[in-house]
């Protein structure tokens, strides 16, 4: 099983600032199978990034993903008020599919 | 509109069974693999099970293997999760999710979830 570890657990930032979220895997896998989701309270997760760096339909270009092997990054270039949420990474290359434990981006 | 609607959750005693359903609409259901993901309130996401478009490939998390069974009825545009021998640790919000395109793909559409509470 591929274990995904996200850091930091919580990121306290102000609107307009840049957010950098990390996702580290216990073993290397193809970046084609790494996704990022955003979840707000009371809502289902929303797909942001797939294939490590491709934005899903309708996702603003302030969201970008990068990485390969075991280290992946989600960057939000300039935080908007609606971006404060919890973010999860996921690998879907091999069963069992696994999620990271999440990073909460909160308003400072 | 592409939509997934889960149902069947509720309060159940430990050791009993429950069957969750997920009704799909707005897309060609039998073109896509489907998955169940659960979330304990206030906690993270846990993949539970997945099924290919034709039910030919099925997978389970170790935590539910042997107790849960995923299935689908493409004629009814529906996904199911039969949950037997339920435990307190199965208490969670259960989401169904559609893959984006390929069998191994990200989940682009999620339902709103159905809550399962296992308690005596």
Interface residues (C-beta under 8 A of the other chain):
Chain A: X1 X33 X35 X37 X39 X44 X45 X46 X47 X50 X51 X56 X57 X88 X90 X92 X93 X95 X96 X97 X98 X99 X100 X101 X102
Chain B: X35 X37 X44 X45 X46 X47 X50 X59 X60 X61 X62 X95 X100 X104 X105 X106 X107 X108 X110 X111 X112 X113
